[in-house]
Amino acid sequence: MLAVRKVRRKLRMGTICSPNPSGTKTSSEVCNADWMASLPPHLHNVPLSNLAIPGSHDSFSYWVDEKSPVGPDQTPAIKRLARISLVKKLMKKWSVTQNLTFREQLEAGIRYFDLRVSSKPGDADQEIYFIHGLFGIKVWDGLMEMDSFLTQHPQEVVFLDFNHFYAMDEAHHKRLIFRIQEAFGNKLCSACSVESMTLQALWEKKCQVLVFYHCPFYKQYPFLWPGKKIPAPWANTTSVRKLILFLETTLSERAPRGSFHVSQAILTPRVKTIARGLVGGLKNTLVHRNLPAILDWVKTQKPGAMGVNIITSDFVDLVDFATTVIELNDLLQEDRALAKC
């Protein structure tokens, strides 16, 4: 029976999001747009903190503007070097960590978004931008793209994790928070007990957006969750072996209640890594050859109170990342079937 349910769900989730002239189906085109709605009924009342949820690292960095100023997240030395136009072109190769837009990531099944934001020098209207070395799109444009998807898929839920803020004073924060409220309105879920956050509870309230805000301003707004409710330990290594050891260790130390948990299945380049692969960029130098091994680790995991919850990756379209994470939830079905025996 479990096998039949898996086949049926794959048929529902395995549609093509956009036409491909070649007739083949790439990982970025497999449509998991309604995977939460497609979960079996007994998982509708499982806390979201116990489900396996795919996420993206530096989610917005599918496009950065090499003509913009270097971001305030960079050192003074990098800012001086960036006066040379070639330097910015090379920076772009190491700043981009995703190929897919927000909409494409959502259709592929990504439900957690790692967001870093900044004001831009000389921007008179105090607009806020996504940032990773170089400036990306306006936050407002990204939020509206997400809201459009959520309106069309009313049973899907997203986690927006605003975890880095640069060159932002109180006025900038107020503008950003107003933008969040303006974009999502009643879709925003007020902060409360993590264990009460189930799909069924959110569907009944018609809430679809959990916003985490790693700044004291969250205390002033009921729809902002504190950053401590979604820890995301960072391995900071170029070694797959060390990364996997770190992921295993931090999972074993995970608090069983009271918070979500992000496993950052990413490798971080060091200065010498960038120097050796300067022209190749992050994807070709570090990610492409190591992502299959990371995916193999993901396949061995199990969701639950002390298991994986949210798993993030760079370039989520290079392998069947989102689908692999989503299918881990089938193990929760197996547990239920065994309990009946």
C-alpha positions in Angstrom: 0.0 0.0 0.0 2.9 2.4 0.8 4.4 1.8 -2.6 1.1 2.6 -4.3 0.8 5.8 -2.4 4.4 6.8 -3.3 3.7 6.1 -7.0 0.5 8.2 -6.9 2.2 11.1 -5.2 5.1 11.0 -7.7 2.5 11.1 -10.5 0.9 14.2 -8.9 4.2 15.9 -8.2 6.1 14.8 -11.3 4.4 17.1 -13.8 6.3 19.6 -16.0 6.2 23.1 -14.7 7.2 24.6 -18.1 7.5 23.1 -21.6 10.9 21.7 -22.7 11.4 21.6 -26.5 13.7 18.5 -26.2 10.9 16.6 -24.5 13.1 15.6 -21.6 12.5 16.4 -17.9 15.3 18.1 -16.0 15.4 18.4 -12.3 14.5 22.1 -12.4 11.4 21.3 -14.4 10.0 18.6 -12.1 7.1 20.3 -10.5 6.7 19.9 -6.7 4.5 23.0 -6.6 1.8 21.3 -4.4 3.9 18.7 -2.5 2.6 19.8 0.9 -1.0 19.5 -0.2 -0.2 16.1 -1.6 1.1 14.6 1.7 -1.1 11.8 3.1 -3.7 12.9 5.7 -1.9 11.5 8.7 1.0 13.9 8.1 -1.3 16.9 8.1 -1.2 17.0 11.9 2.5 16.3 12.3 4.4 19.5 13.5 6.3 21.1 10.6 9.4 20.8 12.8 9.1 17.0 12.3 8.8 17.0 8.5 11.5 17.0 6.0 11.5 20.3 4.1 13.8 21.4 1.3 15.4 24.8 1.4 17.9 26.9 -0.6 21.0 28.7 0.7 21.4 32.4 -0.3 18.0 31.8 -2.0 17.9 35.2 -3.8 21.3 35.1 -5.4 20.2 33.7 -8.8 20.9 37.2 -10.0 23.3 39.8 -8.7 24.1 43.2 -10.3 27.8 43.4 -11.2 27.2 47.1 -12.1 26.0 47.9 -8.6 28.3 49.0 -5.7 30.0 46.2 -3.8 27.8 45.3 -0.8 28.5 46.4 2.8 28.9 42.7 3.6 32.3 42.8 2.0 35.7 43.9 3.5 37.3 47.2 2.7 40.0 45.4 0.7 37.4 43.8 -1.5 35.7 47.1 -2.0 39.0 48.7 -3.2 39.7 45.8 -5.6 36.2 46.0 -7.0 37.0 49.3 -8.6 38.5 47.2 -11.3 35.5 46.0 -13.5 37.0 42.5 -14.0 37.0 42.0 -10.2 33.2 42.4 -10.1 32.7 39.9 -12.9 34.7 37.4 -10.9 32.8 38.3 -7.7 29.6 37.4 -9.5 30.8 33.9 -10.2 31.3 33.4 -6.4 28.2 35.4 -5.3 25.6 33.4 -7.3 24.6 30.3 -5.4 21.3 29.4 -7.2 20.2 29.1 -10.8 16.4 29.3 -10.2 14.3 32.3 -9.5 12.0 32.4 -6.5 9.1 31.2 -8.5 11.1 28.3 -10.0 12.4 27.3 -6.6 8.9 27.2 -5.3 7.7 25.1 -8.2 10.6 22.8 -7.6 9.5 22.3 -4.0 11.7 24.7 -2.1 9.9 25.9 1.0 12.7 27.5 3.1 14.4 30.7 1.9 17.7 32.0 3.4 17.5 35.8 3.0 20.2 38.5 3.5 19.2 42.1 2.9 20.8 45.6 2.8 20.1 49.2 2.0 21.9 50.5 -1.1 24.2 53.6 -1.0 22.6 56.6 -2.6 19.2 55.0 -2.8 16.9 57.9 -1.9 13.7 55.9 -1.4 15.3 53.7 1.3 14.5 50.5 -0.7 15.8 47.2 0.6 17.7 44.8 -1.6 18.8 41.2 -1.3 22.6 40.9 -1.1 25.5 38.5 -1.4 28.7 40.3 -2.2 26.8 42.3 -4.8 23.3 43.6 -4.7 20.4 41.5 -6.0 16.8 42.3 -6.8 14.6 44.5 -4.6 13.1 42.6 -1.6 9.7 43.9 -2.6 9.9 42.2 -6.0 10.9 38.9 -4.5 8.1 39.0 -1.9 5.5 39.8 -4.6 6.8 36.8 -6.7 6.3 34.5 -3.6 2.9 35.9 -2.8 1.7 35.3 -6.3 2.7 31.6 -6.1 1.1 31.2 -2.6 -2.1 32.7 -3.8 -2.2 30.1 -6.6 -1.2 27.3 -4.2 -3.2 28.0 -1.0 -2.0 24.8 0.9 1.7 25.4 0.5 3.7 27.0 3.4 7.0 28.8 3.3 9.7 29.8 5.8 11.3 33.2 5.2 14.5 33.5 7.2 15.8 37.1 7.4 19.1 36.3 9.1 21.6 39.0 7.9 21.0 42.7 7.8 23.5 45.2 6.4 23.6 49.0 6.5 20.1 49.1 8.0 18.9 51.6 10.7 15.6 51.6 12.4 13.9 53.4 9.4 15.1 50.7 7.1 13.9 47.9 9.3 10.5 49.5 9.6 10.3 49.8 5.8 11.2 46.2 5.3 8.7 45.0 7.9 6.0 47.1 6.3 6.9 45.6 3.0 6.5 42.1 4.4 3.2 42.9 5.9 2.0 44.6 2.7 3.0 41.7 0.5 1.5 38.8 2.5 -1.2 40.3 4.7 -3.4 37.6 6.3 -1.1 34.9 5.0 1.4 35.7 7.8 1.4 33.4 10.7 1.8 34.9 14.2 4.6 33.5 16.3 3.5 30.8 18.7 4.4 27.3 19.8 6.5 25.5 17.2 4.7 22.2 18.1 1.3 23.7 17.2 2.5 24.5 13.6 1.0 21.7 11.5 -0.3 21.9 8.0 -3.8 21.3 9.2 -3.6 24.2 11.7 -2.2 26.5 9.1 -4.8 25.5 6.5 -7.6 26.2 8.9 -6.2 29.7 9.6 -5.3 30.2 5.9 -1.8 31.1 7.0 1.1 30.3 4.6 4.1 32.4 5.6 6.4 32.1 8.7 8.8 35.0 8.9 11.9 34.7 11.1 13.7 37.9 11.9 17.1 37.8 13.5 17.0 41.2 15.0 15.3 42.6 18.2 12.7 44.4 16.1 10.8 41.1 15.9 9.5 41.8 19.4 7.4 44.7 18.1 5.4 42.6 15.5 3.3 39.5 16.3 3.9 38.1 12.8 7.7 38.0 13.2 9.3 34.9 14.7 12.6 35.2 16.7 15.7 33.9 15.0 16.4 31.5 17.9 13.3 29.5 16.8 15.1 28.3 13.7 18.8 27.6 14.4 21.0 26.9 11.3 24.4 25.7 12.5 27.1 26.3 9.8 30.0 23.9 9.2 32.2 26.5 7.4 34.3 23.9 5.6 35.3 22.8 2.0 35.5 19.1 3.0 32.5 16.9 2.4 33.7 14.5 5.1 33.9 17.3 7.7 30.5 18.7 6.5 28.7 15.4 7.0 30.3 14.9 10.4 29.2 18.3 11.4 25.6 17.7 10.2 25.4 14.4 12.1 26.8 16.0 15.3 24.4 19.0 15.2 21.4 16.8 14.5 22.3 14.7 17.5 22.4 17.9 19.6 19.1 19.2 18.2 16.5 20.3 20.8 13.6 17.8 20.6 11.0 20.6 21.1 10.6 24.4 20.8 12.3 25.1 17.5 12.7 24.2 13.9 16.2 23.0 12.7 18.1 23.8 9.6 20.8 21.5 8.3 23.0 23.6 6.0 24.3 20.9 3.6 26.7 23.4 1.9 30.4 23.8 1.5 32.0 27.2 2.1 35.0 28.3 -0.1 38.1 29.6 1.7 40.4 32.3 0.2 42.7 29.7 -1.3 39.7 27.9 -2.8 38.6 31.1 -4.6 42.2 31.8 -5.7 42.6 28.3 -7.2 39.2 28.4 -9.0 38.9 32.1 -9.6 37.5 31.9 -13.1 35.5 28.8 -12.5 33.3 30.2 -9.7 31.5 28.5 -6.9 29.4 26.1 -8.9 32.2 24.7 -11.1 34.9 24.7 -8.5 33.2 23.4 -5.3 29.5 22.5 -5.7 29.2 20.5 -8.9 31.6 17.8 -8.0 30.6 17.5 -4.3 26.8 17.8 -4.5 26.2 14.1 -5.4 28.0 13.0 -2.2 26.0 15.5 -0.2 22.8 14.2 -1.8 23.8 10.6 -0.8 23.9 11.8 2.8 20.5 13.3 2.5 19.1 10.0 1.2 20.2 8.3 4.4 18.4 10.7 6.7 15.0 10.4 8.5 12.7 13.2 9.6 11.2 13.5 13.1 11.7 15.2 16.4 15.4 14.3 16.5 15.9 13.8 12.8 16.3 16.2 9.9 13.8 19.0 9.4 14.8 21.7 6.9 17.8 20.9 4.7 19.4 23.6 2.5 21.7 23.4 -0.5 23.4 25.6 -3.1 22.2 25.2 -6.7 19.2 23.1 -5.8 18.5 22.3 -9.5 21.8 20.5 -10.2 20.5 17.3 -8.7 17.1 16.0 -7.6 17.6 17.8 -4.3 14.0 19.0 -3.4 12.4 15.7 -4.5 14.9 13.7 -2.5 14.2 15.7 0.7 10.4 15.6 0.2 10.5 11.8 -0.2 12.1 11.4 3.2 8.6 12.1 4.6 7.6 8.6 3.3 9.6 7.2 6.2 7.1 8.7 8.5 4.4 6.7 6.7 6.5 3.6 7.2 6.7 4.3 11.0 2.9 4.5 11.1 2.5 1.2 9.1 4.9 -0.6 11.4 3.0 0.7 14.5 -0.1 -1.0 13.2 1.5 -4.4 12.9 
